[in-house]
Amino acid sequence: IASDQYGRLLGSMRADGSGDGVMVVAVPSERVPTPSARTGEIVPLVALGFCVLALVRIMRGRRGLVAPFPYWPAGAGLQKRCGD
């Protein structure tokens, strides 16, 4: 199957034919304007920035919930003695 940039059928061949065939079709080389061609790399970069910002905000919110050294008993070595 051969189609142009708008999806219109330009030519086709049977796949179950007994011999090898050659399909010759004149395919136009025009460009079709797409949203990504208009905006370039701005939209993916903004999306990446948003994901990084969301990840940073999530990690900041969890900072108080996770102990820095989970293998130490709670408060071990971190207590301040009176008079120090």
C-alpha positions in Angstrom: 0.0 0.0 0.0 1.3 3.5 -0.9 -0.4 6.6 0.4 0.2 10.4 0.2 0.6 12.7 3.2 -3.1 13.0 3.6 -3.7 9.3 3.8 -5.2 8.9 0.3 -4.5 5.6 -1.4 -2.1 6.0 -4.3 -1.4 2.3 -5.1 -1.6 -1.2 -3.7 -0.5 -4.7 -4.5 -1.7 -8.1 -3.4 0.6 -9.6 -0.7 -0.5 -13.1 -1.5 0.5 -13.0 -5.1 2.6 -15.8 -6.5 5.5 -13.7 -7.8 7.5 -10.8 -6.8 6.1 -7.5 -8.0 7.2 -4.0 -8.3 4.9 -1.2 -7.4 5.7 2.2 -8.9 3.8 5.1 -7.5 4.4 8.9 -7.8 4.5 10.0 -4.2 4.3 13.8 -3.7 7.1 15.3 -1.7 5.1 18.2 -0.2 5.2 18.9 3.5 2.1 18.8 5.7 2.0 21.4 8.4 1.9 19.7 11.8 1.7 21.2 15.3 5.2 20.0 16.1 6.5 21.7 13.0 5.0 24.9 14.1 6.1 24.9 17.8 9.4 23.1 17.4 11.0 21.9 20.6 9.3 24.3 22.9 6.3 22.1 23.9 8.5 19.0 24.8 10.9 21.2 26.8 8.0 22.8 28.7 6.6 19.4 29.5 10.0 18.1 30.7 10.4 21.2 32.9 6.9 20.6 34.4 7.8 17.0 35.2 11.1 18.0 36.8 9.3 20.7 38.9 6.6 18.2 39.9 9.3 15.6 41.0 11.1 18.2 43.0 7.9 19.3 44.8 7.1 15.6 45.5 10.5 15.0 46.9 10.4 18.1 49.1 7.1 17.0 50.5 8.5 13.6 51.5 11.7 14.9 53.1 10.1 15.1 56.6 8.6 11.6 56.3 11.7 9.6 55.6 14.4 9.2 58.3 17.9 10.1 57.0 19.4 7.0 58.5 16.8 4.3 58.7 19.2 1.6 60.0 19.9 3.7 63.2 17.5 3.6 66.1 15.4 6.8 66.4 17.4 9.6 67.9 20.6 7.6 68.4 23.5 9.9 68.6 21.4 12.9 67.8 20.4 13.8 71.3 21.9 16.9 72.9 22.9 16.5 76.5 22.1 19.1 79.1 25.1 21.3 79.8 26.7 20.8 76.4 
